[in-house]
Structure formats: structure tokens, C-alpha cells
Amino acid sequence: MSKINDLIAKSKNGTEIIVSLIPLNKLQNTRQGLKEIEVGKRVLLQSGIEVDLNLDGRTFYTSLNQLFKLDHRVI
């Protein structure tokens, strides 16, 4: 799995963590067979855990009530 870039995510209480964005791939069925298509991004934490971005493309939860926010929207 290749890392796209390292970003700093901040929480409301001031905690900062370094995360990486990785592609979210899904399999698409074509006439030539299955093909992997990138449909979005996921967040890779330093601990190795992958979490999904929220629908706004900027925030994600690391655990219950632990919301982190990126500086800019991820496309």
C-alpha cells in the first residue's frame, strides 16, 4: 500500500496527529474481467489502522467521540 502524503489532523481539544491518505479501491466488473477503480480516499493512522473519511471529505473519527479534522478537503 503506497502512502499518498502526510498531513496533520487536529481535534477540538488541540491534539494533533500525523496521518496519510491512501486510495480506497473497489472492484468493477468489465468485459475483460475485474478491474480495481479508485473511488475515494481513506486515512491511514500512524498505528496502521485505516479509517474512512466522513462525507464532507475533511473529518474522520479515530474512536468514539474522537473527531479529527484536516486543514483542507480531500478530493
The 8 nearest C-alpha neighbors of each residue, nearest first, counted from 0:
[[1, 2, 21, 22, 3, 43, 20, 23],
 [2, 0, 3, 21, 22, 20, 4, 19],
 [1, 3, 21, 4, 19, 20, 0, 5],
 [2, 4, 20, 21, 1, 19, 5, 22],
 [5, 3, 19, 2, 20, 6, 18, 21],
 [4, 6, 19, 18, 17, 7, 20, 3],
 [7, 5, 18, 17, 19, 8, 4, 69],
 [6, 8, 17, 16, 18, 15, 9, 69],
 [7, 9, 69, 68, 16, 15, 67, 17],
 [10, 8, 15, 67, 68, 14, 13, 7],
 [9, 11, 67, 14, 13, 12, 66, 68],
 [10, 12, 13, 9, 14, 67, 66, 68],
 [11, 13, 10, 14, 9, 15, 65, 67],
 [14, 12, 10, 11, 9, 15, 67, 8],
 [15, 13, 10, 9, 12, 16, 11, 8],
 [14, 16, 9, 8, 13, 7, 10, 17],
 [17, 15, 8, 7, 18, 9, 14, 44],
 [16, 18, 7, 6, 8, 5, 45, 15],
 [19, 17, 44, 6, 5, 43, 7, 45],
 [20, 18, 5, 43, 4, 42, 6, 2],
 [19, 21, 42, 3, 41, 4, 43, 2],
 [20, 22, 41, 2, 40, 3, 42, 19],
 [23, 21, 40, 24, 41, 39, 37, 20],
 [24, 22, 40, 39, 37, 38, 41, 21],
 [25, 23, 37, 36, 38, 35, 22, 26],
 [24, 26, 36, 35, 37, 27, 38, 23],
 [27, 25, 35, 34, 33, 36, 28, 24],
 [28, 26, 34, 33, 35, 29, 25, 36],
 [27, 29, 33, 32, 34, 26, 30, 31],
 [30, 28, 32, 31, 33, 27, 34, 26],
 [29, 31, 32, 28, 33, 34, 27, 26],
 [30, 32, 29, 33, 28, 34, 27, 35],
 [33, 31, 29, 30, 28, 34, 27, 26],
 [32, 34, 28, 27, 29, 26, 35, 31],
 [33, 35, 27, 26, 36, 28, 32, 29],
 [36, 34, 26, 25, 24, 27, 37, 33],
 [35, 37, 24, 25, 38, 26, 34, 27],
 [38, 36, 24, 23, 39, 22, 25, 35],
 [39, 37, 23, 24, 36, 25, 40, 22],
 [40, 38, 23, 37, 22, 41, 24, 74],
 [41, 39, 22, 23, 21, 20, 42, 52],
 [40, 42, 51, 21, 20, 23, 52, 50],
 [41, 43, 20, 50, 49, 19, 51, 21],
 [42, 44, 49, 19, 18, 48, 20, 47],
 [45, 43, 18, 46, 47, 48, 49, 42],
 [44, 46, 47, 18, 43, 17, 48, 19],
 [45, 47, 44, 48, 43, 49, 18, 17],
 [48, 46, 45, 44, 43, 49, 42, 18],
 [49, 47, 44, 46, 43, 50, 45, 42],
 [48, 50, 43, 42, 44, 47, 41, 51],
 [51, 49, 42, 41, 48, 43, 52, 61],
 [52, 50, 41, 42, 53, 59, 49, 40],
 [51, 53, 59, 41, 56, 58, 54, 50],
 [52, 54, 59, 55, 58, 56, 51, 57],
 [53, 55, 56, 52, 57, 58, 59, 51],
 [54, 56, 53, 57, 58, 72, 52, 73],
 [57, 55, 72, 73, 54, 53, 52, 58],
 [58, 56, 72, 69, 55, 68, 73, 71],
 [59, 57, 68, 53, 67, 52, 56, 69],
 [58, 60, 52, 53, 67, 66, 51, 61],
 [59, 61, 66, 65, 62, 67, 63, 58],
 [60, 62, 65, 59, 66, 50, 63, 67],
 [63, 61, 65, 60, 64, 66, 59, 50],
 [62, 64, 65, 60, 61, 66, 59, 67],
 [65, 63, 66, 62, 60, 61, 67, 10],
 [66, 64, 62, 60, 63, 61, 67, 10],
 [67, 65, 60, 59, 10, 64, 61, 68],
 [68, 66, 10, 9, 59, 58, 8, 60],
 [67, 69, 58, 8, 9, 57, 10, 70],
 [68, 70, 8, 57, 71, 58, 9, 7],
 [71, 69, 68, 72, 8, 57, 7, 9],
 [70, 72, 69, 57, 73, 56, 68, 74],
 [73, 71, 57, 56, 74, 70, 69, 55],
 [74, 72, 56, 57, 71, 40, 69, 55],
 [73, 72, 56, 39, 40, 57, 71, 55]]
